[in-house]
Amino acid sequence: MKMKRYIVFIKQVPLSTKVEMDPVRKTLKRSSARCQANPDDLHALQAAVQLKQLTGAEIVAVSMGPPQAEEVLREALQRGADRAILLSSPAFAGSDTWCTSLILSAAVKKIGDYDLLFFGRMAIDGDTAQVGPEVAGQLDIPQITHLESIEKVSASSIEVIKKAGNVYQRLEVAMPCALMVSKENNALDYPTLEGWRHAQQQAVTRWNEQDLEVEPAETGLQASPTHVVSTEIPQSQKVIEWLNDGNAAKQLINSLIHA
C-alpha cells in the first residue's frame, strides 16, 4: 500500500508592522524585521497533524524564503512535521504570487507522490489568498477554499464541509487535492519538549532553482507579472492632550458617548 503524504506550506512573515521597503524593488525588506510563521499556515499544519493521527501519513513542511526562513520550518518540525524543505535562492527574491506558485508546484513535483496539500488561507503580509489556489491550478488538482471542517478521509478521497455564500456544502473530493485552512478551522496544540528535541535533530533540506529544474528567468521580480507602481507606509500620529479642567473632561466623555 502506498504511503500517504501530506505537504504543508509555511511562509515566514514579519512579526511587526515596522518593516522597511526597498525603494527600487518596491518590496518588503524581510531582513529588516523580526519574523514569525504565518498564523493561518500553522493552522494548516495543525489540520495535517490531526489527519496524520488517523492515517499515519508523512508530513513534509515546505517554505520558500531567505535562509532565515529555516526558523519557521524548525517550528513546523516541533509541531509535528516529519521533514522540512527550504526553497531558497537569490533567483526567487521578489517573486509575486504567480512565480511563487510556479516554484512551489515544482517542489511538489520533486517531492513525488502526495495525497493532500495544505495551505494557510492567506498570508498576513500580503492578504492575497492567491498562492494556494494558483499552486492547485499549476498542478491541475481540485482545490477546497472556504473550508469549514474536514469530516473524514478515505484511501482515495476526503469529505469536507465548505461555505459557499450563505449555504454550506458537503463535498467528497478525490485526492490529490489542495486545502486552504484558516485559524477558524482548529485550535493549535501547544509545542512539546519532545517536539523541540525532534526539531533539533532533523536536518532541513535546501533546494534552489537547479534542484527544482526551473529557469531563473521564470522566477523572481523580473519574471513577475505583478508590477507595483508605488508603495507607502502609513504613518500613525498620536496626539495626547491633558485636560486639567474637570468640566472639560466631562464634556469630552459625554461627547464621545453620544457621538
C-alpha positions in Angstrom: 0.0 0.0 0.0 1.3 3.4 -1.0 2.4 5.6 2.0 0.2 8.6 2.5 1.9 12.0 2.3 0.7 15.5 3.2 2.7 18.6 2.1 2.2 21.7 4.2 3.4 25.1 3.0 4.5 27.6 5.6 5.6 31.2 5.0 7.8 33.4 7.1 6.2 36.8 7.6 7.1 40.0 9.5 6.3 39.9 13.2 5.6 43.7 13.4 4.4 46.5 11.1 7.8 48.2 11.3 9.2 46.8 8.1 11.5 48.7 5.7 10.6 48.9 2.0 13.1 48.5 -0.8 12.8 51.9 -2.7 13.9 50.3 -6.0 12.2 46.9 -6.0 9.2 48.3 -4.0 9.1 45.1 -2.0 9.5 44.3 1.7 13.0 44.1 3.2 12.2 40.9 5.1 15.5 41.0 6.9 14.6 44.4 8.5 12.1 42.9 11.0 11.6 40.0 13.3 9.7 37.3 11.7 7.2 34.5 12.6 5.3 31.7 10.9 2.2 32.9 9.1 -0.7 32.2 11.5 -3.1 30.5 9.0 -0.2 28.3 7.9 0.2 27.0 11.4 -3.4 26.1 11.4 -2.9 24.3 8.1 -0.1 22.3 9.8 -2.4 21.5 12.7 -5.1 20.2 10.3 -2.4 17.9 8.7 -1.2 16.7 12.1 -4.8 15.8 13.2 -5.3 13.8 10.0 -1.9 12.1 10.4 -3.2 10.7 13.7 -5.9 8.9 11.8 -3.9 7.9 8.7 -0.3 7.7 9.7 0.7 9.9 6.8 4.1 11.6 6.4 4.0 15.4 6.8 6.5 17.4 4.7 6.8 21.1 5.6 7.9 23.4 2.8 8.8 27.1 3.0 10.1 29.5 0.3 12.2 32.4 1.5 15.6 33.6 2.6 17.9 31.3 4.7 16.4 32.6 8.0 13.1 31.0 6.9 14.6 27.8 8.3 13.3 29.1 11.7 9.6 28.5 10.7 10.5 25.1 9.4 12.1 24.2 12.8 8.8 25.3 14.4 6.9 23.1 11.9 9.1 20.1 12.9 8.4 20.9 16.5 4.7 20.9 15.9 4.5 17.6 14.1 6.1 17.7 10.6 8.3 14.7 9.8 10.7 16.5 7.5 11.3 20.0 6.1 12.4 21.6 2.9 13.5 25.2 2.4 13.3 26.7 -1.1 15.9 29.4 -1.1 17.8 31.3 -3.8 18.6 34.9 -4.8 16.7 34.0 -8.1 13.5 33.7 -6.1 13.7 37.1 -4.5 10.8 39.4 -5.3 8.6 36.6 -6.8 4.9 37.6 -6.9 2.1 35.0 -6.3 2.4 33.7 -9.9 6.1 33.0 -9.7 5.8 31.7 -6.2 3.1 29.2 -7.3 5.4 28.0 -10.1 8.3 27.4 -7.6 6.1 25.7 -5.1 4.5 23.4 -7.7 7.9 22.5 -8.9 8.8 21.5 -5.3 5.7 19.3 -5.1 6.7 17.5 -8.3 10.2 16.9 -7.0 8.9 15.6 -3.6 6.8 13.0 -5.5 3.6 11.2 -4.7 1.3 13.1 -2.3 -2.4 13.0 -1.1 -3.1 16.4 0.2 -1.6 19.9 0.0 -2.3 22.2 3.0 -2.1 26.0 2.7 -3.0 28.8 5.1 -5.9 30.7 3.6 -3.8 33.9 3.3 -0.6 35.4 4.5 -0.7 38.5 6.8 2.0 40.3 4.8 0.0 40.2 1.5 -3.6 39.2 2.1 -4.0 38.0 -1.4 -5.2 34.4 -0.8 -3.8 33.5 -4.2 -0.9 31.2 -3.8 -2.7 28.0 -2.7 -5.3 28.2 -5.5 -2.6 29.0 -8.0 -0.5 26.0 -7.0 -3.5 23.8 -7.3 -4.1 25.3 -10.8 -0.4 24.7 -11.8 -0.8 21.0 -10.7 -4.3 20.6 -12.2 -5.8 19.2 -9.0 -9.0 20.1 -7.1 -8.9 22.8 -4.5 -11.1 23.4 -1.5 -11.5 27.0 -0.4 -13.7 28.5 2.4 -13.1 25.3 4.4 -15.4 24.8 7.4 -14.3 21.3 8.6 -12.8 18.1 7.5 -15.3 15.3 8.1 -13.4 12.1 7.1 -10.7 10.8 4.8 -10.5 7.5 2.9 -7.9 5.9 0.7 -8.8 7.9 -2.3 -10.9 10.9 -1.2 -11.6 13.4 1.5 -15.0 14.6 2.7 -15.3 18.2 3.8 -17.8 20.9 4.6 -17.2 24.3 3.0 -19.1 27.6 3.0 -20.4 28.9 -0.3 -22.1 32.2 0.2 -25.0 31.8 2.6 -25.1 28.0 2.4 -22.8 25.1 3.4 -21.8 22.3 1.1 -20.7 18.8 2.0 -18.2 17.6 -0.7 -16.4 14.4 -1.4 -13.2 15.4 -3.3 -10.9 13.0 -5.0 -7.2 13.1 -3.9 -4.8 14.5 -4.5 -6.3 17.9 -3.8 -5.4 21.2 -2.0 -7.0 22.6 1.2 -7.0 26.2 2.2 -7.1 26.3 6.1 -7.7 29.3 8.4 -7.5 29.9 12.1 -11.2 29.3 12.4 -10.8 25.7 11.5 -8.9 24.4 14.6 -7.0 25.3 17.7 -3.3 25.0 17.8 -1.7 22.3 20.1 1.0 23.6 22.5 4.5 22.7 21.4 6.2 20.0 23.5 9.7 19.2 24.7 9.6 16.0 22.7 8.7 18.0 19.6 11.5 20.5 20.3 14.0 17.6 20.5 12.7 16.2 17.2 13.1 19.6 15.6 16.7 20.0 16.7 17.7 16.5 15.5 16.2 16.9 12.0 18.2 18.3 9.0 16.4 20.9 6.8 16.8 20.1 3.1 17.6 23.1 0.9 16.6 23.3 -2.8 17.4 26.1 -5.3 16.3 26.7 -8.9 18.8 24.0 -10.2 17.3 21.4 -7.8 13.8 22.3 -8.9 14.7 22.5 -12.6 13.1 25.8 -13.0 14.6 28.6 -15.2 15.9 31.6 -13.2 14.2 33.8 -16.0 10.9 32.4 -14.8 11.2 33.4 -11.2 11.9 36.5 -9.1 11.0 40.1 -9.6 11.9 40.3 -13.2 9.6 37.5 -14.2 6.6 38.5 -12.0 3.6 39.8 -14.0 2.6 41.9 -11.0 4.0 45.4 -11.2 4.0 47.6 -8.1 3.6 51.2 -9.1 4.2 52.7 -5.7 4.2 51.8 -2.0 3.5 53.8 1.1 3.9 53.0 4.8 1.1 54.6 6.8 2.3 57.0 9.5 0.4 56.8 12.7 0.2 60.1 14.7 -0.8 60.0 18.3 -1.8 63.3 20.0 -2.1 63.5 23.8 -3.9 66.4 25.3 -4.0 66.8 29.1 -7.3 68.2 30.5 -6.8 69.8 33.9 -10.3 71.2 33.9 -12.8 68.6 35.3 -15.7 70.1 33.5 -13.9 69.9 30.2 -13.1 66.2 30.8 -16.8 65.5 31.5 -17.8 67.3 28.3 -15.3 65.3 26.3 -16.6 62.0 27.8 -20.2 62.9 27.1 -19.4 63.9 23.5 -17.7 60.5 22.9 -20.6 58.6 24.5 -23.2 60.4 22.3 -21.1 60.6 19.2 
